[in-house]
Amino acid sequence: MDLFILMQDRALPLLMLAAFLILNVVFLFGIWKRRARFSKTFLVSASSLAFLLMTSSFILIMFTMFFGYNQ
């Protein structure tokens, strides 16, 4: 199977997952850009949540590409 054909067949779920991944990266960047304004507890919890969501989004992208969402 060609990777490009797989991406075309699964465009909508991949687009949503990629947008969610990008939003988490922007959120993480925004938090660390203004880290002087936030407490350490908030920084650690928000960063760990963002990394968890980014990891799960990446895993779901890989699952969607190679195993899931057959038409």
C-alpha positions in Angstrom: 0.0 0.0 0.0 1.2 3.4 -0.8 1.4 5.9 2.1 -0.1 8.7 0.1 -3.2 6.6 -0.7 -3.6 5.7 2.9 -3.4 9.4 3.9 -6.0 10.3 1.3 -8.4 7.6 2.5 -8.1 8.7 6.1 -7.8 12.5 5.6 -10.5 13.7 8.0 -9.4 11.7 11.1 -5.7 12.5 10.4 -6.5 16.2 10.0 -8.4 16.3 13.3 -5.6 14.4 15.2 -2.9 16.6 13.6 -4.8 19.8 14.6 -5.1 18.5 18.2 -1.4 17.7 18.2 -0.5 21.2 17.0 -2.8 22.8 19.5 -1.0 20.9 22.3 2.4 22.0 21.0 1.2 25.7 20.9 -0.3 25.3 24.4 3.0 23.9 25.8 5.0 26.6 24.1 2.7 29.3 25.5 3.0 27.9 29.0 6.8 27.8 28.9 7.0 31.2 27.3 5.2 32.8 30.3 6.5 30.4 32.9 7.4 33.2 35.3 3.7 34.0 35.8 2.6 30.5 36.8 3.4 28.3 39.8 5.7 25.3 39.5 2.8 22.9 40.3 0.7 24.3 37.4 3.7 24.1 35.0 4.4 20.5 35.9 0.8 19.4 35.7 0.0 21.2 32.5 3.3 20.1 30.8 2.7 16.5 31.8 -0.9 16.6 30.5 0.2 18.2 27.3 2.9 15.6 26.7 0.4 12.8 27.5 -2.1 14.3 25.0 0.6 14.8 22.4 1.8 11.2 22.8 -1.7 9.8 22.6 -2.5 11.9 19.6 0.7 10.6 17.8 -0.2 7.0 18.7 -3.7 7.5 17.4 -2.3 9.0 14.2 -0.1 5.9 13.7 -3.0 3.6 14.5 -5.3 5.4 12.1 -2.7 5.3 9.3 -1.9 1.6 9.5 -4.7 -0.3 11.3 -7.9 1.6 11.9 -10.6 3.4 10.0 -11.2 1.1 7.1 -13.9 2.3 4.7 
